[in-house]
Amino acid sequence: MSHQRNVGILIFDDVEVLDFCGPFEVFGVTGRSAAEQPFRVYTVAAEPRPILARNALSVNPQHAFADAPRPDVLVVPGGWGTRREMHNERLVEWVRGRAVEAELVLSVCTGALILGKAGLLDGLEATTHFGAIDLLRETAPQCTVQPGTRFVDNGQIITAAGISAGIDAALHVVGRLLGTPVAEETARYMEYRWERDP
């Protein structure tokens, strides 16, 4: 087995549950059938306190910004909270700093707004939830927004459309890092119909 990669998943109040739990599950169960753990998955929040996700689901982050391990894969989910957090300079700075060091960055849904605010989408193509396409264009004017596509892979930065599209994009990341057969086996384990073509 190759080295274990850190997958850091950002969470914040009003984060969309499946936006972060979908990729959490994908990376968490990858390798399960071969009794391998190629990914160490953990959640990160600004402060070490419970986060109230969508519908008041309370989640205890495993790390705060101050003590979070460096992620090889950074996942930035969406949800209504992004409309507030995209104006949170400390959070945007943290994402910008981690993105520079990461092998891959994956945004899900309106997580793209945070990447856009951090200047990480300039000159790239990106997508987001269909309800936030105009807001992404406004937030990242140097980015070519692709509505109607499930995810967009720019190399280091990958953006997924709304909610469940994050699972497809996370499986795509697994395929890129570990090979398509591993991604297919992960989808099969999850009994998930993977839409691999964006």
Secondary structure, DSSP 8 states (H G I E B T S, - for coil): ----EEEEEE--TT--HHHHHHHHHHHHHTTGGGT---EEEEEEESSSS-EE-GGG-EE--SEEGGG----SEEEE--STTHHHHTT-HHHHHHHHHHHHH-SEEEEETTHHHHHHHTTTTTTSEE---GGGHHHHHHH-TTSEE-TT-SEEE-SSEEEE-STTHHHHHHHHHHHHHH-HHHHHHHHHHTT-------
